[in-house]
């Protein structure tokens, strides 16, 4: 996936399918764009970039 970009919609927290997909693609080298609906997510409490880059 190096050099690829992926948009993953519906990521609400770090326990769902969207999160698992984003993390797997990031680990494979893809650039990730995450779409979420803020009222149902904890995005203001997460630093997803740090976790995806680990």
C-alpha positions as CSV (number, residue, x, y, z in Angstrom):
1,X,0.0,0.0,0.0
2,X,3.0,2.3,0.0
3,X,2.1,5.5,-2.0
4,X,-1.6,4.8,-1.8
5,X,-4.3,6.9,-0.1
6,X,-7.3,5.6,1.7
7,X,-10.4,7.3,3.1
8,X,-12.1,5.4,5.9
9,X,-15.5,6.6,6.9
10,X,-17.3,5.8,10.1
11,X,-14.4,5.7,12.5
12,X,-16.0,6.5,15.9
13,X,-13.4,5.1,18.3
14,X,-10.5,2.7,18.5
15,X,-12.6,-0.4,18.9
16,X,-14.5,-0.7,15.6
17,X,-14.0,-2.1,12.2
18,X,-13.1,1.4,10.7
19,X,-10.3,1.8,13.2
20,X,-8.9,-1.7,12.5
21,X,-9.0,-1.0,8.7
22,X,-7.3,2.4,9.1
23,X,-4.6,0.9,11.4
24,X,-3.9,-2.0,9.0
25,X,-3.7,0.2,6.0
26,X,-1.4,2.7,7.8
27,X,0.8,-0.2,8.9
28,X,1.1,-1.2,5.2
29,X,2.2,2.3,4.3
30,X,-0.9,3.9,3.1
31,X,-1.7,7.6,3.7
32,X,-5.0,7.6,5.8
33,X,-7.8,10.1,5.8
34,X,-10.4,9.3,8.5
35,X,-14.1,10.5,8.3
36,X,-16.2,10.5,11.4
37,X,-19.2,12.2,12.9
38,X,-17.9,14.2,15.9
39,X,-20.9,13.8,18.2
40,X,-20.5,10.0,18.4
41,X,-16.7,9.9,18.5
42,X,-14.0,10.7,20.9
43,X,-11.8,12.5,18.3
44,X,-11.2,15.4,20.6
45,X,-9.7,13.0,23.2
46,X,-7.6,11.0,20.7
47,X,-4.4,11.6,18.9
48,X,-5.1,9.1,16.1
49,X,-2.2,10.3,14.1
50,X,0.2,9.2,16.7
51,X,-1.4,5.7,17.0
52,X,-1.6,5.2,13.2
53,X,2.0,6.1,12.7
54,X,3.3,3.8,15.5
